[in-house]
Amino acid sequence: MGRVLPAGGDRRRRRFLPPAAGAPHLRPPARRAPAAGGGGAPGGDRSPAARRIDGGRAGRARRRLRRRRRRGGQPLTRLAAVLGVLTISFSAVFVRLAGVAPATSAFFRALYALPVLYLLWRLHRGRDRRRPAERRLAFLAGVFLGLDLAVWHRSIELIGAGLATVLGNTQVLFVGLASWLLLRERPPRAALVSAPVVFAGVVLIAGLKDPRAYGEDPTGGVLFGLLTGISYTAFLLVLRRANPRRAAAVGPLYDATAGAALALFVLALPDPSFDPWPSWPAHGWLLALALGSQVGGWLLITHALPRLPALEISVLLLLQPMATVLWGFLLFAEHLSPLQWSGVALVLAGVGWTSLAGARRRPAG
């Protein structure tokens, strides 16, 4: 490189001078010609095959690095998933503890969650690149979520927290059926085999001609429970179309919750049991329902979904109905009849088999 004049020499501004003649150690290195066969410097005259090989090696190295990072963070991710599942398993418990009409609990669940979801969405707004049409579709998905919450809360009132939650999980089968009929996605064979097993369990839960069946109206509770699964299926399918870019979970969840709040308000207006001013401690349980289940639980689960193997997620999600049945038994003395216990076992076995079979077909990448 050029020389710099010393400070004690010329008082003019320092400047770079060209290398002195005859100073070979200061000359720029001569450019080498690429070796025969394309073995020169990177970016030189290389064959396409050699560049493809190097690109493949780099891609494999990046994938190995991503796998190592995922394995390093999986204990915390798994803990987040378990905490999320256990949190949402208390949803039906909070509904029963609030002791208000189904229309009231469903509406305030969505309403109280909106401000928190809005603030979280504002924090991540820069990463939300969804188009306005996709946001409107997420809002429409929320209308189906509102229907789901309305009929599910009614099912809890008629048949108890545990059985209503078990019946809501029949959406696993309804999603497969709807995807087959509407999207031409062939369901796994396990779904076709387990469908009659699940519906046999549903009949047993309904307690037909069983004098010991638990619930104020077991048959009505089962019907509302099946409507829960159907409406939740519509919610999932529409939300899937509303988020093709895999935006951060809080954005679609905020839009869907806004749609659910509007739908629930419209459904609640003509209901004489709707109470727009619930008193304490009902307000406290409704806040726990909104902030715990609608916000915290689902954000933990949606954080873990893309980071854990699909098979593991399917097993973890099965903890929710089983845990809710346990909470119902311990907290509310929901003593099911032997036939209803058999129905719970059949439904969970069929739903679990379908979920695990689907997870094996799409392992996490």
C-alpha positions in Angstrom: 0.0 0.0 0.0 1.1 3.7 -0.3 3.2 5.4 2.2 2.0 8.0 4.6 4.1 11.1 5.2 5.4 11.4 8.8 3.9 14.0 11.0 7.2 15.8 11.4 7.8 16.2 7.6 5.7 18.1 5.2 3.1 20.1 7.0 0.5 19.8 4.2 -2.4 17.4 4.6 -1.2 13.8 4.7 -1.7 11.9 1.5 -1.0 8.5 0.0 1.9 8.2 -2.4 2.2 5.5 -5.0 4.7 2.6 -4.2 8.3 3.4 -4.9 9.8 1.8 -7.9 11.8 -1.3 -7.3 9.8 -2.3 -4.2 8.4 -5.7 -5.2 7.0 -6.4 -1.7 4.7 -3.4 -2.2 3.4 -4.4 -5.6 -0.1 -5.9 -5.8 -0.1 -9.7 -6.2 -0.3 -11.0 -9.7 -3.7 -12.5 -10.6 -3.4 -16.3 -11.0 -5.0 -18.0 -13.9 -7.6 -20.6 -12.9 -6.3 -24.1 -12.7 -7.4 -26.6 -15.3 -10.6 -28.4 -14.7 -12.3 -25.4 -13.0 -10.3 -25.6 -9.7 -9.6 -21.9 -9.5 -10.8 -19.4 -6.9 -14.5 -19.3 -5.9 -16.6 -17.5 -8.5 -14.1 -18.3 -11.2 -14.6 -20.3 -14.4 -16.2 -23.4 -12.8 -18.4 -26.0 -14.3 -22.1 -26.0 -13.5 -21.8 -29.5 -12.0 -19.1 -28.3 -9.5 -21.2 -25.4 -8.5 -24.2 -27.7 -7.9 -22.1 -29.9 -5.7 -20.9 -27.0 -3.6 -24.5 -25.6 -3.4 -25.7 -29.0 -2.2 -23.0 -29.2 0.4 -23.8 -25.8 1.7 -27.5 -26.6 1.8 -26.9 -29.8 3.8 -24.6 -27.8 6.2 -27.4 -25.3 6.8 -30.0 -28.0 7.4 -27.6 -29.7 9.9 -27.2 -26.4 11.7 -30.9 -25.8 11.8 -31.5 -29.3 13.2 -28.8 -28.7 15.9 -30.4 -25.5 16.9 -33.9 -27.1 17.1 -32.6 -29.9 19.2 -30.9 -27.4 21.5 -34.1 -25.5 22.1 -36.5 -28.4 22.1 -36.7 -28.9 25.9 -38.0 -25.3 26.4 -40.2 -25.7 23.3 -41.6 -28.9 24.7 -42.2 -27.3 28.1 -44.1 -24.4 26.3 -46.3 -26.9 24.5 -47.1 -28.8 27.7 -47.9 -25.6 29.5 -50.1 -24.5 26.7 -52.0 -27.7 26.6 -52.5 -27.8 30.3 -53.7 -24.1 30.2 -56.4 -24.7 27.6 -57.4 -27.9 29.4 -58.8 -25.5 32.1 -61.1 -23.7 29.6 -64.2 -25.7 30.4 -63.3 -25.5 34.1 -63.3 -21.7 34.0 -66.6 -21.7 32.2 -68.2 -23.8 34.9 -66.6 -21.7 37.7 -67.9 -18.5 36.2 -71.5 -19.8 36.6 -72.9 -17.5 33.9 -75.0 -18.4 30.8 -73.2 -19.9 27.8 -73.8 -16.8 25.7 -72.2 -14.6 28.4 -69.1 -16.7 29.0 -68.5 -17.2 25.3 -68.8 -13.5 24.4 -66.6 -12.2 27.3 -64.0 -14.9 26.5 -63.4 -13.2 23.1 -64.0 -9.6 24.3 -61.5 -9.7 27.1 -58.8 -11.3 24.9 -59.0 -8.6 22.2 -57.0 -5.8 23.9 -54.2 -8.1 24.9 -54.0 -9.7 21.4 -54.1 -6.2 19.8 -51.1 -5.0 21.9 -49.2 -8.2 21.0 -50.0 -7.8 17.3 -48.8 -4.2 17.4 -45.5 -5.3 18.7 -45.1 -7.8 15.8 -46.8 -5.8 13.2 -43.7 -5.4 11.1 -43.5 -9.1 10.6 -47.1 -9.5 9.6 -47.0 -9.4 5.8 -50.5 -10.7 5.1 -52.6 -9.0 2.5 -55.9 -7.3 3.4 -57.8 -10.1 1.8 -56.1 -12.7 4.0 -56.9 -10.6 7.1 -60.5 -10.5 6.1 -60.5 -14.2 5.6 -59.0 -14.7 9.1 -61.9 -12.5 10.4 -64.4 -14.8 8.7 -62.7 -17.8 10.3 -63.3 -16.0 13.6 -67.1 -16.1 12.8 -66.9 -19.9 12.8 -64.8 -19.8 16.0 -67.6 -17.8 17.6 -70.1 -20.4 16.6 -67.8 -23.1 18.0 -67.5 -21.3 21.3 -71.3 -20.7 21.5 -72.2 -24.4 21.0 -69.3 -25.7 23.1 -70.2 -23.6 26.1 -73.8 -24.8 25.8 -72.5 -28.4 25.6 -70.5 -27.8 28.9 -73.8 -26.7 30.6 -75.7 -29.8 29.5 -73.1 -32.6 29.8 -70.2 -31.3 31.9 -66.7 -30.0 31.3 -65.0 -33.3 30.5 -67.4 -34.8 28.1 -68.0 -31.6 26.2 -64.2 -31.3 25.7 -63.9 -34.9 24.5 -66.7 -34.4 22.0 -65.1 -31.2 20.7 -62.1 -33.1 19.7 -64.1 -35.1 17.1 -63.0 -32.2 14.8 -60.0 -34.4 13.9 -62.3 -36.6 12.0 -64.4 -33.8 10.6 -61.3 -32.0 9.3 -60.3 -35.2 7.4 -63.8 -35.6 6.0 -64.1 -32.0 4.9 -60.6 -32.0 3.3 -61.6 -35.1 1.4 -64.9 -33.7 0.1 -63.9 -30.1 -0.5 -60.1 -30.0 -1.1 -59.7 -33.5 -2.6 -57.1 -34.4 0.1 -57.4 -38.1 0.6 -57.6 -38.9 4.4 -55.3 -41.5 5.9 -56.7 -45.0 6.2 -56.7 -44.7 9.9 -59.3 -42.0 9.8 -61.6 -44.2 7.8 -61.2 -47.1 10.2 -61.4 -45.0 13.4 -64.6 -43.1 12.3 -67.0 -45.8 13.3 -65.1 -46.3 16.6 -65.4 -42.6 17.5 -69.1 -42.4 16.7 -69.8 -45.6 18.7 -68.1 -43.8 21.6 -70.3 -40.7 21.0 -73.4 -42.9 21.3 -72.2 -44.3 24.6 -71.4 -40.8 25.9 -75.0 -39.8 25.0 -76.2 -42.3 27.6 -79.1 -43.5 25.6 -81.3 -45.6 27.9 -78.6 -45.4 30.6 -80.2 -44.2 33.9 -76.8 -43.5 35.4 -75.6 -41.3 32.6 -74.0 -38.0 33.8 -75.4 -34.6 32.7 -78.4 -32.4 32.7 -79.3 -33.5 29.2 -76.7 -36.0 27.9 -78.3 -36.4 24.4 -78.5 -32.6 23.9 -75.0 -32.2 25.2 -73.7 -34.7 22.7 -75.5 -32.9 19.8 -74.0 -29.6 20.8 -70.6 -31.3 21.3 -70.7 -32.6 17.7 -71.7 -29.2 16.4 -68.6 -27.9 18.3 -66.4 -30.3 16.2 -68.1 -29.3 13.0 -67.9 -25.5 13.5 -64.3 -25.8 14.7 -63.5 -27.7 11.5 -64.8 -24.8 9.5 -62.7 -22.4 11.5 -59.5 -24.4 10.9 -60.1 -24.8 7.2 -60.8 -21.1 6.6 -57.9 -20.0 8.9 -55.6 -22.3 6.9 -56.5 -20.4 3.7 -56.2 -17.1 5.5 -52.5 -17.6 6.5 -50.7 -19.1 3.6 -47.6 -17.1 4.4 -47.3 -18.6 7.9 -47.4 -15.2 9.6 -46.7 -14.9 13.3 -49.5 -16.6 15.2 -50.7 -13.5 17.1 -51.9 -11.7 13.9 -54.3 -14.4 12.6 -55.4 -15.1 16.2 -56.2 -11.4 16.8 -58.3 -11.2 13.6 -60.1 -14.4 14.3 -60.9 -13.4 17.9 -62.3 -10.1 16.6 -64.6 -12.0 14.2 -65.6 -14.3 17.1 -66.4 -11.4 19.4 -68.7 -9.9 16.7 -70.4 -13.2 15.9 -70.9 -13.9 19.6 -72.4 -10.5 20.3 -74.9 -10.9 17.4 -75.8 -14.4 18.7 -76.1 -13.2 22.3 -78.5 -10.2 21.7 -81.7 -12.2 21.2 -80.7 -14.6 24.1 -82.7 -13.7 27.3 -80.0 -15.4 29.4 -77.3 -13.1 28.1 -75.9 -10.9 30.9 -73.9 -7.9 29.7 -72.9 -6.9 33.2 -71.7 -10.1 35.0 -70.7 -9.6 38.7 -67.7 -10.7 40.6 -66.3 -13.3 41.0 -67.7 -14.3 37.6 -65.6 -11.5 36.0 -62.5 -13.0 37.5 -63.1 -16.4 36.0 -64.0 -14.9 32.6 -60.7 -12.9 32.7 -58.8 -16.1 33.5 -60.6 -17.9 30.6 -59.8 -15.1 28.1 -56.2 -14.3 29.2 -55.2 -17.9 30.1 -56.9 -20.0 27.4 -57.7 -17.7 24.5 -54.4 -15.8 24.7 -51.7 -17.5 26.7 -52.5 -21.2 26.1 -52.9 -20.9 22.3 -49.8 -18.6 21.9 -47.7 -21.2 23.7 -49.1 -24.0 21.5 -48.7 -22.1 18.2 -45.2 -21.2 19.2 -44.4 -24.9 19.6 -46.3 -26.3 16.6 -43.6 -25.6 13.9 -40.7 -26.4 16.2 -41.6 -29.9 17.4 -42.2 -33.1 15.4 -45.8 -33.4 14.3 -46.1 -36.8 16.0 -45.1 -35.3 19.3 -47.5 -32.4 18.9 -50.4 -34.8 18.2 -49.7 -36.8 21.4 -49.4 -33.6 23.5 -52.7 -32.2 22.2 -54.4 -35.4 23.3 -53.5 -34.4 26.9 -56.2 -31.6 26.8 -59.4 -33.7 26.7 -57.9 -36.3 29.2 -56.8 -33.5 31.6 -60.2 -31.8 31.4 -62.0 -35.1 32.2 -59.7 -35.4 35.2 -60.4 -31.8 36.3 -64.2 -32.3 35.9 -64.0 -35.4 38.1 -61.9 -33.8 40.8 -63.5 -30.3 40.9 -67.1 -30.8 40.0 -67.7 -34.5 40.9 -68.5 -35.3 37.3 -69.1 -39.0 37.9 -69.6 -40.6 34.6 -71.4 -43.9 34.2 -69.5 -47.0 33.1 -70.9 -46.7 29.6 -69.9 -43.1 29.3 -66.3 -44.0 30.5 -66.3 -46.6 27.7 -67.4 -43.9 25.2 -64.6 -41.6 26.3 -62.1 -44.3 25.8 -63.4 -45.1 22.3 -63.5 -41.5 21.2 -60.0 -40.7 22.5 -58.6 -43.9 21.0 -60.1 -43.1 17.6 -59.1 -39.5 17.7 -55.6 -40.4 18.9 -55.1 -43.0 16.2 -56.2 -40.6 13.5 -53.9 -37.8 14.8 -50.9 -40.1 15.1 -51.4 -41.6 11.6 -51.6 -38.1 10.1 -48.5 -37.0 12.0 -46.5 -39.9 10.6 -47.4 -38.8 7.0 -46.1 -35.2 7.6 -43.1 -35.3 9.9 -41.8 -31.9 11.0 -39.1 -30.5 8.8 
